[in-house]
Amino acid sequence: MIDLYYWPTPNGHKITLFLEETGLPYRILPVDIGRGDQFKPEFLAIAPNNRIPAIVDHDPPGGGAPVSVFESGAILLYLAEKTGRFLPAELRGRVETLQWLFWQMGGLGPMAGQNHHFAQYAPEKLPYAIERYVNETNRLYGVLDGRLADRAFVAGADYTIADMASYPWTVGWQRQGQNLDDFPNIKRWQEEIRARPATARAYALGEHYASRGATVDEEAKRILFGQTAASIRPR
């Protein structure tokens, strides 16, 4: 059994996409990030960066004590290696998949996240910041669209963890100030992934937990965007 510490964010969706595809047994432990659940000591013990998602695998390969993993890319890699799925075993396919996984982790996710923040949540609309991150998101969409021009999925012919990592960060293209008509290869790729039954199940879970969570009111913004080192010190 895998315990998944989860909230319906793009990074949270990555892991439910994988788990629903593989049928690994798991249970969700919701971490309402708008209420500050990410600062609870029991969560920080397995996710010291106070970010979802995180997992605890109670049946790790080789047996022994449970294994905890934080950071969505590390979780995807761990689960792919555990199951032998969605990560090619041969060298070139593995390299293709991992470099695009890390591209998402280091580029698309952080830049789109800053885009969301300055365009949607910042108390002061700063034109320079909005333009900076909308443009950088646009550049990254262009990179992804070019990559998909001659292949079905990011790493080649097969669906992999590289797709699971990137897809949730492109679902919100409208909020990111993008026009999907400018990126026909991403549009086709999105439609193909959206049609997968596991994707439908993963996003249905997300809707369920989103409906239970706190709205992004001023208190939630203070919790989400006012964090310092003091936020994660033992209380």
Buried (B, 14 or more C-beta within 10 A) or exposed (E): EBBBBBBBBBBBBBBBBBBBBBEBEBEBBBBBBBEBBBBEEEBBEBBEEBBBBBBBBEEBEEEEEBBBBBBBBBBBBBBBEBBEBBBBEEEEBBEBBBEBBBBBBEBBBBBBBBBBBBBEEBEEEEEEBBEBBBEBBBEBBEEBBEBBEEBBBBBBEBBBBBBBBBBBBBBBBEEBBBEBEEBEBBBEBBEBBEEBEBBEBBBEBBEEBEEEBBEBEEEBBEBBEEBEEEBBEEE
